[in-house]
Amino acid sequence: MNTEGVSLWQALGRNRKDRPALAETLGADLAIVGGGFSGLSTALHAAEKGLSVVVLEAETIAFGASGRNAGFVVPNFAKVDPDDLIARLGAERGERLIDFAAGSADLVFDLIRRHAIACEAEQNGWIQPAHSIAAFEKTKSRAGQWASRGRPAVVLDRHAMRFITGVKEYMGGWMDQSGGVLNPVEYARGLADAAEAAGARVFENSPVRSINRSKDSWTLATQHGALRAGKVVVATNAYGGALNSKLARTYFPLRVFQIATQPLPADIRERLLPGGQCVSDTRRNLFTFRFDAANRLISGGMHILGPGAEARVPRRIHRRLARHLDLKDIPPLEYSWSGTAAVEPDFLPHLVDLGPGLIAGFACNGRGIAMTTAMGKVLAEWACGADARDLPIPFGPPAPIPFHPLLRHAPNMLLFWSMLRDRLDARSAA
Ligand SMILES: Cc1cc2nc3c(=O)[nH]c(=O)nc-3n(C[C@H](O)[C@H](O)[C@H](O)COP(=O)(O)OP(=O)(O)OC[C@H]3O[C@@H](n4cnc5c(N)ncnc54)[C@H](O)[C@@H]3O)c2cc1C
């Protein structure tokens, strides 16, 4: 049973097009499992390079995290800064992955412009305010690391942060001006349309039940059809558990809740975030907000395990929104939903080698709109013959997380600890 509900974007989406289920036997150069940003960006880029491409989506386009996120376009990694990457991967591989991330938001907005995707997109910046003095120092260093690589990263002092966000409590922070906002469902639908216009075929309601090797190709079986392809990209993110249980043990499935209020009155709307950017602060228990095109306030958060989360967590996020934004008369909740993000133990994108010509891509880690789009471009290069070891994203065999059945809920279980540490930080900043 789907307990994740229907997102604001799925409920209000305008450009929905019915696509058939696979009901025949087809052949293609490239088969893609999953119709989220990862699969659709791969399809678009591979079809543009002249490959014959088929996408098989179990439900409908943007059913998974791609239709349930907040629409923040963020061109960097949560928790891993450029200097950390160089220390972990060495200068050459580190800089390649940094370049991959750095250009990822520009790629999203370029695709939107190039394919005229109507998705309420604005490249107006992603803002990370600091909730403590120590966090402000960290954001200054982070901004410096990106700026030294030519990225449009600017440090904002306390006054500038207050002016831009309308929120008093922050110590300062930084902004990457290449980030921005969009309507994720319309973006995904636009990618699907663009992929089809480039020659790809997209099937919905076609869950892949098995992927088997026969001679020099792969056969993907669905209930009423089959697809034979030389290469296969598995782009199922946290929704593909049943297809490959080994793959499902390589990431933490992080369930995240989102809410949208009724639209805000104009006078309050003008005080908060007049530039319409998106905000994710430095708390371990992340606080985020943005507005949609109708001036609904959108926020999200993780949940603490336990019964009744679907009703309890949205109310808690709503109260938190009112508290942090100093909104005594916050409009009532209009939409609440959740989604699941695949989080890698090292918070980096990964390409997983599942066999000759069979690869899985993970670039989510909770900040996936820009990263999965950029990963799709890289996967299209692989589909056209590039050696996976030469790509900017780390590539290797599946690396199952030890004690996964026990640890899979660790990020949610650690939330109490994160909240406690945030509170201590805030006390030392006061
Ligand atoms: C609540 C929430 C908020 C988020 N907010 C943001 C944000 O603001 N900014 C940001 O950058 N990132 C955000 N993210 C992360 C971002 O949404 C994801 O990184 C991104 O959508 C992942 O895209 P994907 O294509 O890899 O996976 P998904 O969009 O999850 O797509 C996987 C697809 O595979 C399909 N599938 C699974 N199994 C099969 C099968 N056997 N056969 C066929 N199809 C199958 C599923 O139905 C699904 O449609 C958020 C995530 C969540 C959950």
Ligand as a Chemical Component Dictionary entry (heavy atoms), coordinates in Angstrom:
data_LIG
# 
_chem_comp.id                   LIG 
_chem_comp.type                 NON-POLYMER 
_chem_comp.pdbx_formal_charge   0 
_chem_comp.three_letter_code    LIG 
# 
loop_
_chem_comp_atom.comp_id 
_chem_comp_atom.atom_id 
_chem_comp_atom.alt_atom_id 
_chem_comp_atom.type_symbol 
_chem_comp_atom.charge 
_chem_comp_atom.model_Cartn_x 
_chem_comp_atom.model_Cartn_y 
_chem_comp_atom.model_Cartn_z 
_chem_comp_atom.pdbx_ordinal 
LIG C1  C1  C 0 10.441 14.346 0.104   1  
LIG C2  C2  C 0 11.666 14.581 -0.712  2  
LIG C3  C3  C 0 12.101 15.888 -0.936  3  
LIG C4  C4  C 0 13.225 16.113 -1.741  4  
LIG N1  N1  N 0 13.559 17.410 -2.042  5  
LIG C5  C5  C 0 14.548 17.636 -2.925  6  
LIG C6  C6  C 0 14.824 18.948 -3.370  7  
LIG O1  O1  O 0 14.138 19.909 -3.011  8  
LIG N2  N2  N 0 15.860 19.131 -4.223  9  
LIG C7  C7  C 0 16.609 18.085 -4.693  10 
LIG O2  O2  O 0 17.548 18.296 -5.455  11 
LIG N3  N3  N 0 16.332 16.809 -4.344  12 
LIG C8  C8  C 0 15.315 16.566 -3.496  13 
LIG N4  N4  N 0 15.003 15.286 -3.176  14 
LIG C9  C9  C 0 15.723 14.195 -3.866  15 
LIG C10 C10 C 0 15.210 14.002 -5.300  16 
LIG O3  O3  O 0 13.824 14.031 -5.330  17 
LIG C11 C11 C 0 15.732 12.672 -5.837  18 
LIG O4  O4  O 0 17.136 12.694 -5.769  19 
LIG C12 C12 C 0 15.375 12.396 -7.288  20 
LIG O5  O5  O 0 14.025 12.621 -7.536  21 
LIG C13 C13 C 0 15.720 10.948 -7.606  22 
LIG O6  O6  O 0 15.343 10.717 -8.938  23 
LIG P1  P1  P 0 15.474 9.261  -9.550  24 
LIG O7  O7  O 0 15.027 9.342  -10.949 25 
LIG O8  O8  O 0 16.839 8.741  -9.269  26 
LIG O9  O9  O 0 14.488 8.381  -8.675  27 
LIG P2  P2  P 0 12.851 8.402  -8.525  28 
LIG O10 O10 O 0 12.294 9.719  -8.889  29 
LIG O11 O11 O 0 12.597 7.878  -7.175  30 
LIG O12 O12 O 0 12.406 7.399  -9.649  31 
LIG C14 C14 C 0 12.549 6.014  -9.556  32 
LIG C15 C15 C 0 11.444 5.422  -10.405 33 
LIG O13 O13 O 0 11.703 4.039  -10.618 34 
LIG C16 C16 C 0 10.446 3.410  -10.718 35 
LIG N5  N5  N 0 10.645 1.965  -10.509 36 
LIG C17 C17 C 0 11.017 1.332  -9.378  37 
LIG N6  N6  N 0 11.087 0.002  -9.596  38 
LIG C18 C18 C 0 10.770 -0.202 -10.893 39 
LIG C19 C19 C 0 10.662 -1.363 -11.709 40 
LIG N7  N7  N 0 10.902 -2.576 -11.236 41 
LIG N8  N8  N 0 10.298 -1.188 -13.003 42 
LIG C20 C20 C 0 10.061 0.027  -13.526 43 
LIG N9  N9  N 0 10.140 1.166  -12.786 44 
LIG C21 C21 C 0 10.496 1.054  -11.488 45 
LIG C22 C22 C 0 9.612  4.072  -9.640  46 
LIG O14 O14 O 0 8.223  3.901  -9.840  47 
LIG C23 C23 C 0 10.058 5.530  -9.769  48 
LIG O15 O15 O 0 9.211  6.303  -10.596 49 
LIG C24 C24 C 0 13.933 15.014 -2.319  50 
LIG C25 C25 C 0 13.522 13.719 -2.069  51 
LIG C26 C26 C 0 12.400 13.489 -1.285  52 
LIG C27 C27 C 0 11.946 12.082 -1.053  53 
# 
loop_
_chem_comp_bond.comp_id 
_chem_comp_bond.atom_id_1 
_chem_comp_bond.atom_id_2 
_chem_comp_bond.value_order 
_chem_comp_bond.pdbx_ordinal 
LIG C1  C2  SING 1  
LIG C2  C3  SING 2  
LIG C2  C26 DOUB 3  
LIG C3  C4  DOUB 4  
LIG C4  N1  SING 5  
LIG C4  C24 SING 6  
LIG N1  C5  DOUB 7  
LIG C5  C6  SING 8  
LIG C5  C8  SING 9  
LIG C6  O1  DOUB 10 
LIG C6  N2  SING 11 
LIG N2  C7  SING 12 
LIG C7  O2  DOUB 13 
LIG C7  N3  SING 14 
LIG N3  C8  DOUB 15 
LIG C8  N4  SING 16 
LIG N4  C9  SING 17 
LIG N4  C24 SING 18 
LIG C9  C10 SING 19 
LIG C10 O3  SING 20 
LIG C10 C11 SING 21 
LIG C11 O4  SING 22 
LIG C11 C12 SING 23 
LIG C12 O5  SING 24 
LIG C12 C13 SING 25 
LIG C13 O6  SING 26 
LIG O6  P1  SING 27 
LIG P1  O7  DOUB 28 
LIG P1  O8  SING 29 
LIG P1  O9  SING 30 
LIG O9  P2  SING 31 
LIG P2  O10 DOUB 32 
LIG P2  O11 SING 33 
LIG P2  O12 SING 34 
LIG O12 C14 SING 35 
LIG C14 C15 SING 36 
LIG C15 O13 SING 37 
LIG C15 C23 SING 38 
LIG O13 C16 SING 39 
LIG C16 N5  SING 40 
LIG C16 C22 SING 41 
LIG N5  C17 SING 42 
LIG N5  C21 SING 43 
LIG C17 N6  DOUB 44 
LIG N6  C18 SING 45 
LIG C18 C19 SING 46 
LIG C18 C21 DOUB 47 
LIG C19 N7  SING 48 
LIG C19 N8  DOUB 49 
LIG N8  C20 SING 50 
LIG C20 N9  DOUB 51 
LIG N9  C21 SING 52 
LIG C22 O14 SING 53 
LIG C22 C23 SING 54 
LIG C23 O15 SING 55 
LIG C24 C25 DOUB 56 
LIG C25 C26 SING 57 
LIG C26 C27 SING 58 
# 
